[in-house]
Amino acid sequence: MLCPNTTLSTIAILAERLRGKIDYAPFPEVGRITVSIGVAECVAGETWEQWVHRADAALYRAKACGRNQVQVAPETPQRLGIGENVAANFVRLAWHSAYECGNALIDDQHRGLFSDANSIIAAVLSRRPADEVVAVIGTLIQDIVRHFEDEEAILAAVGFPEAANHAAIHRELVDKAVVLVGRFHAGTLGIGELFQFLAHDVVALHMLGADREFFPYMGG
């Protein structure tokens, strides 16, 4: 699929919605069908072959990570670190009222996570010192963990039948975040790749994917 004049975050959300609709669509003759999707944004100076190769690599990463998921390719092929030109690798998260589930605490925390992610972008693009960028990343992670704990308590209270599975997804995301942050501090992972996971995979895609399943139980 080619999506002209579309931001990376928007097409990633579109891909996740497409994946979800296919996953839940009835196919009486063949049974359940799932898809793995790779997403890549064409950047300045990149050939069509390079662009398609990155999308293809993201697709195979989705398959290798368990299938039935969306993976977004880094927006530059080289590894990125603090102090390098990383503008092309960051896409701001824009909040929309359609993202609200109807629970005041969850919605407020979701908006806060969007704000945390955008604070990382602001710190990097304004070339703030490395320790300040690290501090903003730490704030996002702390807020993610706190949000997951509060959300799990709310889901249990409203009787969401998939609450245990949802909590398991949270644990997997946090465990992976710990590993990636460790690699970032060790200098083996760039800030762009860490941001991609924390902001888009944990915040945007999880909220607009797995979180949608409990929206009907929120009364919103």
ABEGO torsion letter per residue (X at the ends): XBBBGBBAAAAAAAAAAAAAAAAABBBAAAEBBBBBBBBBBBBBGBBAAAAAAAAAAAAAAAAAAGEGBBBBBBABABBBBBGBBAAAABBBBBBBAAABAGBAAAAAAAAAAAAAAAAAAAAAAAGBBAAAAAAAAAAAAAAAAAAAAAAAAAAAAAGBAAAAAAAAAAAAAAAAAAAAAAAAAAGABBAAAAAAAAAAAAAAAAAABAAAAAAAAAGX
